[in-house]
Amino acid sequence: METPVRKRKSFSAQEKLYALDQLKKGKQQTQLARDLGINESTLRGWKKDEEKLRSLPRILENETGLQRKKVKFANDERLDSALYQWFVQARSEGVPISGPILKA
């Protein structure tokens, strides 16, 4: 007998924050996971990354960042912040920026 395979779902940061807010309001973790169709371990992972998820709109400077399904956070936040500031400054001066330039 085959075990049913769960279809992989992708949740935006906004959906994850909604789930975390439900937990803070007192909803049971087991019930919330069941309602969302995810494992409790996934919900615990979101809870662990809550601080990063909540800072996401500030990082991306607007609410559209919450719509993104996948977000990679930097290993070195100071380097990432400095690179972003340089990028914004270079773009405001009209300098064309490409991936290889950013890597360098």
Number of C-alpha atoms within 10 A of each C-alpha: 3 4 5 6 6 8 8 6 8 10 13 15 23 20 15 18 18 12 20 19 12 14 15 11 9 8 13 12 19 12 11 18 17 12 9 14 12 16 13 16 11 11 20 14 10 18 17 11 11 16 10 14 19 15 11 20 17 10 13 11 10 10 12 11 18 20 13 13 12 12 12 5 11 10 8 8 10 10 11 13 13 10 14 14 12 13 16 12 12 13 12 9 9 9 11 9 11 8 7 7 8 11 7 5
